[in-house]
Amino acid sequence: MTKFDEATQAIRVDETTYDVCLDPGYAIGGPLNGGYLMAVVLRAAVDASPFEHPVSTTAQFLRAPVAGPARVEVERLKAGRTVAFLRARLVQDGAAQMECLVTTATLGDGPPAYADEQPPHLMPPPEQCVRLPDPRPESGMTLNAQMELLFDPPTIGWLTGEPSGRPESRAYFRMAEPQDPDPYVLALAVDAMPPVVFSAGARGWAPTVDLTWHLRALPAPGPLTLIGSGRLVHDGWFDEEVEVRDSRGRLVAQSRQLARVGRG
């Protein structure tokens, strides 16, 4: 079991309840990363489902849970021959922290009937990409140590005061500990990059309000490519779409989230 597997483990208490322990290693300046929280909830939801894979997840982030004990409450809504629907709630100290609607199925590994092989943006080779500087120990940015991100340089111009002016973020992704990507790693990956609004000139914590992502295929071993973009920044809100491709270039996950523009 890898460190990430342990950090997202859900222990079954009864048919509808799972004990979890939220890991402080997945924090962003204090709050825990939303993708990490989804991975925790999905462990419980899939265990409660007759199918193996979380093919669609919609999460609403009600509060910012802290590291430590929590539980996941799962309600089975409907199950058919190929698809099951569940509701899952992350609860801490008696209060709901996150609500999820999860659709599960079992994906095969055969060739697609149709696939768009052209990503929305061609990444430079990894040797031309850059890492963000290590955060200061007092910053509470522990998430960085759990994964490796190599960024397309134009998308992190905000770091030196030269944002591109477009909401965008692109990077190669892999876990810091050797681990092939799986659906739970993909849940983390879709929310792993800095907010795309940074490249549009905004700064500060940008809390996610609602995030929906789809598992499109089981990823091949190796690094992932994350391509993020936004369409509108307006009235304190922005949207962010992320496309995830595996080491073979196949589309394996898609996400869209609505978030608040942070205050620097």
Stockholm file with secondary structure:
# STOCKHOLM 1.0

chainA/1-264         MTKFDEATQAIRVDETTYDVCLDPGYAIGGPLNGGYLMAVVLRAAVDASPFEHPVSTTAQFLRAPVAGPARVEVERLKAGRTVAFLRARLVQDGAAQMECLVTTATLGDGPPAYADEQPPHLMPPPEQCVRLPDPRPESGMTLNAQMELLFDPPTIGWLTGEPSGRPESRAYFRMAEPQDPDPYVLALAVDAMPPVVFSAGARGWAPTVDLTWHLRALPAPGPLTLIGSGRLVHDGWFDEEVEVRDSRGRLVAQSRQLARVGRG
#=GR chainA/1-264 SS CCHHHHHTCEEECSSSEEEEEECGGGBSSSSBCHHHHHHHHHHHHHHTSSSSEEEEEEEEECSCCCSEEEEEEEEEEEECSSCEEEEEEEEETTEEEEEEEEEEECCCCSCCSSCCCSCSSCCCCGGGCBCCCCCCGGGCCCGGGGEEEEECGGGGGGGGTCCCSSCEEEEEEEESSCCCCCHHHHHHHTTCSCCGGGGGTCCSCCCEEEEEEEECSCCCSSCEEEEEECSCEETTEEEEEEEEECTTSCEEEEEEEEEECCCC
#=GC SS_cons         CCHHHHHTCEEECSSSEEEEEECGGGBSSSSBCHHHHHHHHHHHHHHTSSSSEEEEEEEEECSCCCSEEEEEEEEEEEECSSCEEEEEEEEETTEEEEEEEEEEECCCCSCCSSCCCSCSSCCCCGGGCBCCCCCCGGGCCCGGGGEEEEECGGGGGGGGTCCCSSCEEEEEEEESSCCCCCHHHHHHHTTCSCCGGGGGTCCSCCCEEEEEEEECSCCCSSCEEEEEECSCEETTEEEEEEEEECTTSCEEEEEEEEEECCCC
//
